[in-house]
Amino acid sequence: MGIFNFINDQLLKMVWLSKLVKYLVENVFGLSVKGRIGGSIHFFIYDTIKIFILLSILIFIVSYIQSYFPPEKTKKILGHIKGIKGNIFGALLGTITPFCSCSSIPLFIGFTSAGLPIGVTFSFLISSPLVDLASFLLLMSFFGPKIAIAYVVVGLVLAVIGGTLIDKMNLEGYVEGYVREIENVDIEVPEMTRKERMDYAKDQVKEIIGRVWLYILIGVGIGATIHNWIPQNVIEKIIGSDNPFAVILATIVGVPMYADIFGTLPIAEALFMKGVGVGTILSFMMAVTALSLPSMIMLSKVVKPKLLGIFVSIVTLGIIIIGYLFNAISYLFI
Amino acid sequence: MIIKILGSGCANCKKLEENTKKAVEELGIGAEIQKVEDFKEIMKYGVMRTPALVVDEKVKSFGKVLTVEEVKNILKG
């Protein structure tokens, strides 16, 4: 346990960085970190540096691993698996296949033209933005192993159940006609050398940081504001355990938002410190990452409104159920 | 030589197009560069990640913004 605690505290939570920033705030700025201004400055500097360090390292490692699982390969693997197993593998492969919402259209068309049931594709599309190794380790850093593991498990379950429901509802006819006309073409994916994988991982770090840095700063800014400026009782009234609609509110606010988990973490962290329920926080993070306006607009180019509506409803409902469930059993996590 | 850039007009696709134009210029070869933005056409090549570079109907690279040097190496064969 000793080594595990050390890794979690110093490498993931970066307790040393927190102390260093505290020293800086107290001795250079001359502000107490217990005060409002000092506290927000500490939160902002510490969280920003922590997230950028973790993010760069994690994206590098994760991208290196992901380079072994290109979507072209995933498509071939999934083509051979039938039934609910297909949904399970779809959800699992979603966690390790490199994915960004900008490539969801070719991915959707590729999977569909290869004859995959749409439910399997949706299992993949739900788990892909929601769960990956980087988000798991980041959650571990912010909330500890229990919540991180719980998040991954419920994320995968949501992906499997969501996809299976879509399969059962026989919605194949609600895929845009032109998608069906496209013939499946399997392409040879050239084996990458180690150097190519390293280069790929480096490029990914640059690209992803370039894409998300602003969201992270906004997220940390909101987090610092919640942490130090909004009184506890206001937060409790809006999304605290006294409000029975807290989970629904957190989900509905989160759905249209476009940010990935890295931007939402500081907000979630601040809410967590203010005593907001674990379930409410998980719902918010899942809603932000799994669904967003841009990804819905993308998907609307390949599926008809009815299927899109059902997909969004199932995922939203699932996230709300997860939220209430976790709030009910939250004593297990704190 | 016909070079096609596959991609739906994202920033990366434009970057690859620029780099390809430069590579063609620097090599001084006569090549026609076409942009393919329609997903129906793109998917015919089996590509699931854009941007992709197609030379004389053969997919040379996909899911990557090649540098000018890399494009040159591909064009030289």
Chai-1 contact restraints between the chains, C-beta under 6 A:
chainA,res_idxA,chainB,res_idxB,connection_type,confidence,min_distance_angstrom,max_distance_angstrom,comment,restraint_id
A,P71,B,M48,contact,1.0,0.0,6.0,A-B,restraint_1
A,E72,B,M48,contact,1.0,0.0,6.0,A-B,restraint_2
A,C102,B,C10,contact,1.0,0.0,6.0,A-B,restraint_3
A,S103,B,R49,contact,1.0,0.0,6.0,A-B,restraint_4
A,I105,B,F39,contact,1.0,0.0,6.0,A-B,restraint_5
A,P106,B,M48,contact,1.0,0.0,6.0,A-B,restraint_6
A,L107,B,M48,contact,1.0,0.0,6.0,A-B,restraint_7
A,I109,B,M43,contact,1.0,0.0,6.0,A-B,restraint_8
A,G110,B,M48,contact,1.0,0.0,6.0,A-B,restraint_9
A,Y178,B,K40,contact,1.0,0.0,6.0,A-B,restraint_10
A,I182,B,M43,contact,1.0,0.0,6.0,A-B,restraint_11
A,V185,B,G46,contact,1.0,0.0,6.0,A-B,restraint_12
A,D186,B,G46,contact,1.0,0.0,6.0,A-B,restraint_13
A,I187,B,G46,contact,1.0,0.0,6.0,A-B,restraint_14
